């Protein structure tokens, strides 16, 4: 899991059947000190997140299947929560 910021929406006119009626968002992981910035990834939205939201992202196929309540399929990355605060002294 990682914390990310929603940076865009992904529109697809043709999707795999497992993705029918699922909103796809582009998320950028928050930087980790000492590591290079990772590229943005596409995630299935399970919490009605929007552009600019800070979100918790699960990046593992079995977790995605459980959250979406579907058998294992073409989904690996899914947004599982909107982050209000990540630490006791942090303000979003």
N, C-alpha and C positions, 0 to 999 in steps of 0.2 A: 504494500500500500504506500501511497505517497500523496502529499498535498500539492495541488496544482491550481492554476487560475484558468478559467474558461476564456479562451481568446477568440473563438469563432464558432460558427455553425457549419455543418457539412450537409449539403443537399445532394441526394442521389435519386435519380428517376427510376433506377433499377437496383433492387437490393436482394440479398439472399432471403429466402422465406423466414428464417429466424429473426431477421431484422425488420420485418413488416411492422409498421406503426411505431417503430422505435425512433426517438430523436437522437441524432448523432452530433456530438460537440467536439471541437478541437480544444485540447487542454495542454497547457505548458506547465511542466513540473517546476516547483519552486527551486531556486538554486541551492545546491549543497556545497558548503565551504570546502575547498580543496578538490572539487570535482568539476569537470567541464559541464557546461549547460547541455542538457539533453534536448533533442528536437521535440516539437509538439507531436502529440498522438491523438488519434480519434478514439473517443470513448462513447459508449451507449449511456444515455442519461436515464437514470432510474429515480431521480428525485426532483425533477422539474427545475434544474439549474438554468442559469442564463449567463449571457456574456458578462464578464467581469466578476462573476462569483468565484469565491475561493472554495475549492471542493476537495473531498477525500476520494481518492481513486483506487480501486482494487485492480491489480494488473496480473491476473492469473485466471486461467480458463475455468477451473472448478468453482472458484468464488463467483465468477460472472454467471455461471449456470445456476448456482444457488440463488443469487440475488434476483435473476430474471425468471426463476422458476421454470426453466426449460432444460432439456437434456443438453449435454455438451454439444456445442455447435461452433459456429465461426466467430464467437465473441470471446475476447480475452480481457478487454479493458472496459470497466464499467464505473460510472460515478455512483458512489454509495452514500454520500452525504454532503451537505453544505456546511462549511466550517465557519463558525461564529468567532471562535477563539481557540488558539492552539496551545497557549501556555498561560500560566497564572497572571503574568504581567503584560501580555500582548493584547493589543487592540487591533481588530481588523479594520 
